[in-house]
């Protein structure tokens, strides 16, 4: 028979659970934590005392209560003291942020990434330089408890290797290990697919808070996706789950960067939209600004731009209908470049849903755009980095030198 959890296991779990509530929910009173966790007041007091002593949270009197009697102390995350580094590597941009406990972006740098060959030493060097510059500005008692990176490609979850990234031109790149060495912070770098991490971000901090079944579609040159089922990310056996951008929607369609034909990415990605609108990438039309320009032109009555959005929206609707039939989500969220594409083609997407999605699956479906906008992937990378401290707060902090 398997032994039950020890008192130390239970304490570790409760510390992590309480810290997670404060990290995701913001400042909470002891009374609210008692209700949420189902523990007695003395246990909550002991847990908050341990986390306060470690410098992970602080307790203070509420500013206003409006009630008679002794107010319950409010527990707040120590955002300025405990932080992680978050990295976002896209086909044409790099972003680095220092994110405090509670999800507060304390510092941020963004730069243009030249499209082309994936130069691992150059890329990790640029990211590490930005992170070190940020670190020099932190207060003396601040401690970094993790690092996370979102990349546009398929990532092996066991070691952070980018197995395939057609739009990054990356193949079998040991990105997590290389970035960890460049940072030299003594902490591993957790790496995940950008769309998967953006799905987690929207689920925990964005438009999908409280939604247990959600499909997130992300556009950034190509198209990716993340699926939340029963409140958990559907990652797959090795971490490659959610590659909806390479779902075939048009077998006779355009050739995709992955080598297949008619993938969703090939039919609704940046290149498909721009070429349909007569704005060829070879002529300098590329990036999110170029996509927004097509949507703006359609809004102003440009017939060519409107037809391009109708064409792309039709294939996007086919894909959404397939995903709705398969996963029966409560919500579908459009992020990255697809925020603008969906807003410009919503009527076409909904028309396809009405034709192709089964009535029981679509009757309660909500279609939404990302609340976190361009920060969704970066926020997701930060949450990936915070996972260790939320699982075992005191031990993680001790390893980090706090």
C-alpha positions in Angstrom: 0.0 0.0 0.0 1.2 3.5 -0.8 1.8 5.6 2.3 -0.4 8.7 2.7 1.0 12.2 2.5 3.2 13.3 5.5 2.5 16.4 7.5 5.3 18.1 5.6 3.8 17.2 2.3 0.4 18.7 3.4 2.1 21.8 4.6 4.1 22.2 1.4 0.9 21.8 -0.6 -1.1 24.3 1.5 1.7 26.9 1.3 1.7 26.5 -2.5 -2.1 26.7 -2.7 -2.3 29.8 -0.6 0.5 31.5 -2.6 -1.2 30.6 -5.9 -4.5 32.2 -4.7 -2.6 35.4 -3.9 -0.5 35.3 -7.1 -3.5 34.8 -9.4 -6.3 36.5 -7.4 -4.4 39.5 -6.1 -4.6 40.8 -2.5 -6.9 38.6 -0.4 -7.9 38.8 3.2 -7.3 36.0 5.7 -11.0 35.5 5.8 -11.3 35.1 2.0 -8.4 32.6 2.1 -10.0 30.6 4.9 -13.2 30.3 2.8 -11.4 29.5 -0.5 -9.1 26.8 1.0 -11.5 25.3 3.4 -9.0 25.5 6.3 -9.4 26.9 9.8 -8.2 30.4 10.7 -5.3 29.3 12.8 -3.9 27.2 9.9 -4.3 30.1 7.5 -2.5 32.4 10.0 0.4 29.9 10.3 0.7 29.5 6.5 0.7 33.3 5.9 3.2 33.7 8.7 5.6 31.3 7.0 5.2 32.9 3.7 5.6 36.4 5.2 8.8 35.3 7.0 10.2 34.0 3.7 9.5 37.4 2.0 6.9 35.9 -0.5 3.9 37.9 0.8 3.2 40.7 3.3 0.2 41.2 5.5 -1.4 44.6 6.2 -4.6 46.2 7.3 -7.2 46.8 4.6 -7.5 50.4 3.5 -11.2 50.5 4.0 -13.6 47.8 5.3 -17.0 49.5 5.8 -17.6 47.1 8.6 -17.6 47.3 12.3 -15.2 45.2 14.3 -11.6 44.1 13.8 -10.8 43.8 10.1 -9.1 40.7 8.6 -5.5 41.3 7.5 -5.0 41.4 3.8 -2.3 39.2 2.2 -0.4 40.7 -0.7 2.3 39.2 -3.0 5.7 40.7 -2.7 5.8 41.7 -6.3 8.9 43.9 -6.1 11.0 41.4 -4.2 10.2 38.0 -5.9 10.3 37.9 -9.7 11.0 35.8 -12.8 12.3 36.6 -16.2 10.0 36.0 -19.1 11.1 35.7 -22.8 9.1 35.7 -26.0 10.8 34.6 -29.2 8.6 35.2 -32.2 9.4 35.1 -36.0 9.9 38.9 -36.1 10.2 40.1 -32.5 12.0 39.4 -29.2 10.6 40.5 -25.8 12.1 40.2 -22.4 10.3 41.1 -19.1 11.0 41.0 -15.4 7.7 40.0 -13.9 6.9 40.2 -10.2 4.9 37.7 -8.1 1.3 38.5 -8.8 1.9 38.9 -12.5 3.1 42.5 -12.4 5.4 43.5 -15.3 8.2 45.4 -13.6 10.4 46.0 -16.6 10.2 45.2 -20.2 12.3 45.3 -23.4 11.3 44.5 -27.0 13.3 44.5 -30.2 12.8 43.5 -33.8 14.0 40.0 -34.8 15.2 39.8 -38.4 13.5 37.0 -40.2 15.9 34.4 -41.4 18.2 31.6 -40.1 18.0 30.7 -36.4 21.3 31.7 -34.9 21.2 30.2 -31.4 24.3 31.9 -29.9 23.3 35.3 -31.2 19.7 35.0 -30.1 20.4 33.8 -26.6 23.1 36.4 -26.2 20.7 39.2 -27.0 18.1 37.9 -24.6 20.6 37.3 -21.8 22.1 40.8 -22.2 18.7 42.4 -21.8 17.9 40.3 -18.7 21.2 41.2 -17.1 20.7 44.9 -17.8 17.3 44.6 -16.0 18.8 42.7 -13.1 21.3 45.4 -12.4 18.4 47.7 -11.5 16.6 45.5 -9.0 16.6 46.3 -5.3 19.2 44.5 -3.2 16.9 42.1 -1.5 15.1 41.0 -4.6 15.4 37.4 -5.7 14.8 35.7 -9.1 12.9 32.4 -8.7 12.7 31.3 -12.3 12.8 32.0 -16.0 10.4 31.0 -18.7 10.4 31.3 -22.5 7.7 31.2 -25.1 8.8 30.2 -28.6 7.0 29.9 -31.9 7.6 26.2 -32.5 7.2 22.6 -31.2 9.0 22.3 -27.9 10.0 19.0 -26.2 8.8 19.5 -22.6 11.5 17.3 -21.1 14.4 19.5 -22.0 13.3 22.7 -23.8 14.6 21.7 -27.2 12.8 23.3 -30.2 12.1 20.2 -32.3 10.6 22.1 -35.2 9.9 25.8 -35.8 9.3 26.5 -39.5 8.6 30.2 -39.0 11.7 30.6 -36.7 13.8 28.4 -39.1 14.7 26.4 -36.0 15.2 22.7 -35.9 16.5 20.5 -33.0 17.7 23.7 -31.2 18.6 23.2 -27.5 17.2 26.6 -26.6 16.4 26.2 -22.9 19.9 24.9 -22.1 21.7 27.5 -24.2 19.7 30.4 -22.7 20.2 29.1 -19.2 24.0 29.0 -19.7 24.0 32.5 -21.2 22.0 33.9 -18.2 24.2 32.2 -15.7 21.6 32.8 -12.9 21.9 29.3 -11.6 18.3 28.6 -12.6 16.9 26.4 -15.4 14.9 28.0 -18.2 11.5 26.4 -18.7 10.4 26.6 -22.4 7.0 26.2 -24.0 5.1 26.7 -27.2 3.9 30.3 -27.5 0.3 29.5 -28.3 0.1 27.0 -25.4 1.5 29.5 -23.0 -0.8 32.2 -24.3 -3.8 29.9 -23.7 -2.7 29.4 -20.1 -2.3 33.1 -19.7 -5.8 33.9 -21.0 -7.2 31.1 -18.8 -5.5 32.4 -15.7 -5.4 36.2 -16.2 -7.3 37.1 -19.3 -10.7 36.7 -21.0 -10.9 33.0 -20.1 -10.7 33.3 -16.3 -13.2 30.8 -14.8 -13.6 29.0 -18.2 -12.7 25.3 -17.9 -12.9 24.4 -21.6 -11.3 26.9 -24.0 -9.6 26.9 -27.4 -7.0 29.6 -28.0 -5.9 30.4 -31.6 -2.8 32.5 -32.1 -1.5 34.2 -35.2 2.1 35.4 -35.6 3.2 34.9 -39.2 2.0 31.3 -38.8 -0.9 30.0 -36.7 -0.8 28.0 -33.4 -3.2 26.9 -30.8 -3.7 26.0 -27.2 -6.4 23.8 -25.8 -7.6 24.0 -22.1 -9.8 21.0 -21.3 -11.3 20.6 -17.8 -9.1 23.5 -16.6 -5.9 21.9 -17.7 -3.7 22.5 -20.8 -3.8 19.6 -23.3 -0.1 19.3 -23.9 0.2 15.9 -25.4 2.6 13.0 -24.6 5.8 15.0 -25.3 4.5 18.5 -25.2 3.6 19.0 -28.9 -0.2 19.1 -28.4 -2.3 22.0 -29.8 -0.6 22.3 -33.2 -3.9 23.3 -34.8 -2.1 25.5 -37.3 -1.0 22.3 -39.1 -4.6 20.9 -39.2 -5.4 20.3 -42.9 -8.5 22.4 -43.9 -7.9 22.5 -47.7 -6.2 19.4 -49.1 -5.8 21.2 -52.5 -4.7 24.4 -50.9 -1.5 26.4 -50.4 1.9 24.8 -49.5 2.7 25.3 -45.8 6.1 26.1 -44.3 6.0 22.7 -42.7 5.9 21.0 -46.2 2.3 19.9 -46.1 -0.5 21.4 -48.2 -3.6 23.2 -47.1 -2.7 23.6 -43.4 -4.8 26.2 -41.5 -1.6 28.2 -41.2 -1.1 28.2 -44.9 -4.7 29.3 -45.6 -5.1 32.0 -42.9 -1.6 33.0 -41.9 0.0 36.4 -42.6 1.2 35.5 -46.1 -2.2 34.2 -47.2 -3.9 37.3 -46.1 -1.4 39.8 -47.5 -1.2 38.0 -50.9 -5.0 37.8 -51.2 -5.1 41.6 -50.5 -2.4 42.2 -53.2 0.3 43.1 -50.7 3.1 40.7 -51.3 5.7 40.1 -48.6 8.5 40.3 -51.2 7.5 43.9 -51.7 8.0 44.8 -48.1 4.5 44.1 -46.7 4.9 41.9 -43.6 4.4 41.8 -39.9 1.5 42.8 -37.7 1.4 46.3 -39.0 0.8 45.0 -42.5 -2.0 42.8 -41.3 -3.6 45.7 -39.4 -3.3 47.8 -42.6 -5.4 45.2 -44.5 -8.1 45.2 -41.8 -8.2 49.0 -41.7 -8.4 49.2 -45.5 -11.4 46.7 -45.4 -13.1 48.9 -42.7 -12.7 51.9 -45.1 -14.4 50.0 -47.9 -11.4 48.6 -49.9 -13.1 45.8 -51.9 -9.9 43.8 -52.4 -9.1 43.9 -48.7 -12.7 42.9 -47.8 -12.5 39.9 -50.2 -9.1 38.9 -48.7 -10.6 38.9 -45.2 -13.7 37.0 -46.4 -11.5 34.3 -48.0 -9.3 34.0 -44.9 -12.3 34.2 -42.5 -13.9 31.3 -44.4 -11.0 28.9 -43.7 -10.7 30.2 -40.2 -14.4 29.4 -39.7 -13.9 25.9 -41.0 -11.1 25.3 -38.5 -13.1 26.8 -35.6 -16.0 24.6 -36.5 -13.8 21.5 -36.5 -12.3 22.4 -33.1 -15.8 23.1 -31.7 -17.1 19.8 -32.8 -14.1 18.0 -31.4 -13.6 19.7 -28.1 -16.9 21.4 -27.3 -15.3 24.4 -25.7 -17.2 27.1 -23.8 -15.0 29.8 -25.5 -12.8 30.3 -28.5 -10.2 33.1 -28.1 -8.4 34.8 -31.0 -5.0 36.2 -30.2 -1.9 37.7 -31.8 -2.5 38.6 -35.4 -5.7 36.6 -35.4 -7.3 39.2 -33.1 -7.4 41.7 -36.0 -8.2 39.0 -38.6 -11.2 37.8 -36.6 -12.5 41.3 -35.9 -12.4 41.9 -39.7 -14.0 38.6 -40.6 -16.3 37.7 -37.7 -19.4 37.5 -39.9 -17.7 34.9 -42.2 -16.4 32.9 -39.2 -19.8 32.8 -37.6 -21.4 31.9 -40.9 -19.1 28.9 -41.2 -19.8 27.9 -37.6 -23.5 27.9 -38.4 -22.9 25.6 -41.4 -20.3 23.2 -40.0 -20.5 23.1 -36.3 -23.1 20.8 -34.6 -25.9 22.7 -32.9 -25.3 21.4 -29.3 -21.7 22.3 -29.5 -22.1 25.8 -30.8 -25.3 26.9 -28.9 -23.4 28.1 -25.8 -20.1 29.0 -27.5 -18.6 32.4 -27.0 -16.1 33.9 -29.4 -13.7 36.4 -27.9 -10.5 38.3 -28.6 -7.5 38.1 -26.3 -7.7 40.4 -23.3 -3.9 40.3 -22.9 -3.3 41.3 -26.5 0.4 41.2 -27.5 1.4 40.4 -23.9 -0.3 37.0 -23.8 2.7 34.9 -24.8 5.0 36.9 -22.4 2.5 36.5 -19.5 2.3 32.8 -20.3 6.1 32.5 -20.2 6.1 34.2 -16.8 3.5 31.8 -15.4 5.6 28.9 -16.6 8.5 30.3 -14.7 6.4 30.8 -11.5 5.3 27.2 -11.5 8.2 26.0 -9.4 7.7 28.5 -6.6 4.0 27.9 -6.6 4.5 24.2 -6.2 7.1 24.4 -3.4 7.5 28.0 -2.2 10.0 27.8 0.6 12.3 25.2 -1.1 12.3 27.1 -4.4 13.1 30.4 -2.7 15.9 28.7 -0.7 17.5 27.3 -3.9 17.3 30.7 -5.5 19.2 32.3 -2.6 16.3 34.1 -1.0 
